């Protein structure tokens, strides 16, 4: 079967080609067609990605669905693809998010519709390519290429300060990734002319070199996560981005950083990773506590959720650098869960923004009275954001706190503060936005969810609850790859 | 799966189903079907609990998994049930009280727009509470723990347009989260040192935990089991509203009265007591934690009782009484008398639910006025409410033969025995619980006299309700006209649950004290280190039957104190109503301290809430905006910008500038060449 051999190529190129097709519909006179095509493209992308899950072999840690063909022979750069239990869930998450984004932008985007939709579809394919790449240069190309559509989405469809936000976002991430490119080139020469990631992982390196490489990777990935103190691009980008941009930014782009740590930093420079673990853990815990406090005082809902994203991603980096199974799987679960929960939170804010054109908490109040169905969904997602058991938000946090206790009491202590802070900033916002009496006449006129919005939030609600009540299927996918990675990291690569 | 196992599953799932149906389809199926389906669910659950209770009495204990939640490495986290005597008793209490509250709600919430939503929530609560008590592992315990917290949050804020309600529910959730913070760390320590979260496996390793130490900072070493039990107890302090995490419970009275009875008196707030009892194999190993438990319980028992003495809101009196009674249970835990704590938990569940529901009936009768100063003489108008209230009050103050007597007197006895053994903190605990008897009797009968006896003060009150319990989400026409509405007895759906609860409030102590405390009902589910803690054995030696115990008590100190409390409240509020006001003036400092609830709310608002916000603002403005963004990010952008502005000047586009620069360059180079050669 063709799909069996080129499944990953399909997962990458179906969205990209659909994007090109959508782009071909041209001006906004064909907006309706662009929307329909985009929805079909996104659904097709999800459809072709689904076999990754159903045909996935959980028993092995080897790369699966691999594809190989030469791309630039002169430099030995190859089109080499494959997935394992770490990248596969993220690709599914990405393909799913693309559908959400298309639906979310259905009515809201009235300007340059085909370009908007195409940007997301192309971005989806590029991100899939990045997760599937087994060649460092291929990875780098996808890694940088996906910035362009996101840059455009923020810069064209964004809010009033969109240009500042877009350029800040672009420069921040570009600066980081340039050092990674240098690291790749260095490793290319050390590996006798190979860009294979798996070759990089097998290469012995002495500690000073490892630390330098670690710093180079750290610059690229820490910015993406984002880790404190290189996080300040995120709140600005979120505030200015349209809803769809925020959803992809939070649900997918932030995961790229954590994925980079897992795919490059840990296996390529394991000794340096151990050496620097305390540093990363410290930054992660600062993210949890410091950023949690900052989130508490935000008046802008999107900014609040952006800060809460940083705080939640702190759990991902913390879990990764604890170097135990529970922590690393917790980190992965947290990444997937955060994909659902942050997407749901940003979509919820989008639902409100589309009606009142304000993101300020103070402009709302009493939504429960006028939008009861929305209030119920928003309650569920808020509770998930606060890490309530039974929702996906709990699983990863719980696993990482448990794992942290195995390493150090104070790591767990500081991480667990999120129980209080997460509830405080999320529910305080909920209280001011949804509860209370309706004060403003504009709010009194708001209408409850339309079917399109209802469907969108309902799907996410099912996923958030399903993953909270039964996370086993997700963790089963990861076991082999995570254990393999941990075994690899435990072995010194010092020559 | 055996039939019995199916029954176990039925117990939590029946209320869950009711909650889902009435929650998602409530508007579709209407009010009657909504309450029918939820009541049917809880009734099924109650009946199944009864069958299970009988089965457990026959000696069948179950401990097994339902499904695997997740696996990671060697760790296997499962959802499963532990059905033993302790669980069976809790299941029965929870489902019975819940059933009564469900029925009562038909009457109480009759006029409310959120009728279906309310039924959905209380059924969901019942499910959550059952998950909590039926758990056979810490993970599921925590699930239930948080789920009851969630429903409590939703129900306190049920009337979400009222600012006080949504303040109270946020406060309740956050204070509980502070407790959960400790609870999670305790669970994490257990997992880190035993590698499992199953009760049975953890308890099997309890002694090895007790032999370990942990170093929190260099040069310091504390016992691991003490740290674990302390952290677990912090969780209990949040949920069971123990000092200083008690602050959320009085405010939770903003919720509708049925849930005050179900959640904030009978069941959820006792989850902490239940949890510590369940963990008795761990707590028994740390005397330091037990003493801490003892002292915290004693503080709560006495000092929260004081606050009950000056409240005028009928529900708040009962709320403080609940705090105080939870303190009594905690004292019993601290004295290693777990069965006594659970015994008081059970009797308290009945009589306190009764008192709350009766208060709700009074509130209905008073047209949603909760201020006791506007009541009086209601016994003529509400005979059933009056009599059942009297039963509840007598049980609460520990009148011989009433259920509360047996449990409370047992607590006082174990506190005395612990004191005699020199347990640290026990003397303070004993004094507190004995003094608490007087306080309890005083505030209970102050309430009773103010509400049911004396002058009919409602005749003089212009009926504009300022603090009604029953503002619907709609603008309800409250009685604002001049004429007096005479109070009236509540309908049967309200009074029937009162009667049904009055029966166990009266009898259950007499009937069950022997099997529960001395007959080994709890069997293996409670562990006591008999060598270190012989109090229960000694209590058993002193016990010669329930009747004897009651008769014997009339010449004891607690009985005398209870009697004087009742007498004093009668004198103050029936005979000489001018005295309390005079005392309040004379001792205005003490009165103000009590009125401000010792200032905890102000302190917490200022220090924790305000402090966190100030810190957040500081980190944001100084850390993020000024330092990182202002200095580093935009600063480097500015440096680059400045640099390019400067270099741009060199590229003016004028040929004579370039020519001039060229000449200078050539001149400089030539000079340099000449000098070097």
Interface residues (C-beta under 8 A of the other chain):
Chain A: X168 X172 X229 X232 X233 X290 X293 X294 X295 X296 X297 X298 X324 X325 X326 X329 X330 X366 X368 X369 X379 X383 X388 X389 X390 X394 X395 X398 X399 X401 X402 X404 X405 X406 X409 X410 X412 X413 X416 X417 X419 X420 X421 X423 X424 X427 X428 X431 X434 X435 X436 X437 X469 X470 X471 X472 X475 X476 X479 X483
Chain B: X67 X68 X69 X70 X71 X72 X73 X75 X139 X142 X143 X146 X147 X150 X153 X154 X157 X160 X161 X163 X166 X170 X173 X174 X177 X178 X180 X181 X184 X185 X187 X188 X189 X191 X192 X214 X216 X473 X612 X613 X615 X616 X617 X619 X620 X623 X624 X628 X629 X632 X633
